[in-house]
Amino acid sequence: MKNIFIALAALAALALSACSTMKAGWDYDPSVSFTQYKTYAWVAQKSDSTNYHLDGLMDQRVREAVNTQLVAKGMTLVDAKDADVLVNYFTKVDKKINVDTFNSNFGYSPYYGPGWGWGGNMQTQTTVREYEVGTLIIDFVDNKTSKLVWRGSVVDTIRDKNTPEERVKIINEAVASVMANYPPKPDAK
């Protein structure tokens, strides 16, 4: 349950991004014919009823965004036993560090001493900024073979202080960017 809590916290963080720096990607099994998949179901979440579910709102937002995308692609949500594919998502957060160094105050210095004259008084300023990058991964597993057939992901820098409406919009944009290549389009030759 601790992993679910961490994953939902990461998802919440992903949804808190304000500016679109999203990078989406995907991979799939080229031997699979995706036209066979007409129905889907969500992987059943294992839950421990004794723990408090911290961010059910974010879970609802992701599921609703994925459902919207799949219905628009002609798929139908059914019970897991009847589904062609099972859908699941994961989230993670990575901490990154950005180091910038700036040289400033080039030019003329009227003061006598070291750095006097043109080109003197160079100052260097270094700033270090820690930030978080959130990743949302969506998987499709063939229900008959239990093999992963498609995986999409989106990565974005996390920012906070968004309204619930902004979080919904960001999640919808993230899921739409991931689902842009489902079903996969074969390369034109």
Secondary structure, 3 states (H helix, E strand, C coil): CHHHHHHHHHHHHHHCCCCCCCEEEEEECCCCCHHHCCEEEECCCCCCCCCCCCCHHHHHHHHHHHHHHHHHCCCEECCHHHCCEEEEEEEEEEEEEEEEEEEECCCEECCCCCCCEECCCCEEEEEEEEEEEEEEEEEEEECCCCCEEEEEEEEEECCCCCCHHHHHHHHHHHHHHHHCCCCCCCCCC
